[in-house]
């Protein structure tokens, strides 16, 4: 029982860490929505957080076996064997990268960074997309804190038995 509670803490902790990174990237994007020149002289590029399963992890293997539908029965999970996985809960590989989409061109001949045609290369950031990303990351963070709180309550209640 204790191993499962600590597994819930570890997995939810990873989830909160990823969501914190997403919120940080979104804040940077919103702060730089009008940055036409970064250190390299180009417009700011949108920052994106990518989370992937570590190849060969027990989670990925089980997910692949369940999604293959090769052994579907009335049990819904014929190959699942609870409690047989090693206590390695690092299922995510997280990286931050930049969005490769081209910059937005805005016609403003009075801008100091305008080209000879009067267009300014603005960052590839859509403020509505960033707000949706921020709300989604916030809700996912709150869901992970609820899981931690529930696991804590289960552990506390099991000690009272």
Secondary structure, DSSP 8 states (H G I E B T S, - for coil): -HHHHHHHHHHHHHHHHHHHHHHHHHHHHHHTTT----TTSS----EEEEEEE-TT-HHHHHHHHHHT-TT--TTS-TT--TT-S-S----EEEEEEE--S--EEEE-TTSTT--TTSEEEE-S--HHHHHHHHHHHHHHHHHHHHHHHHHHHHHHHHHH-
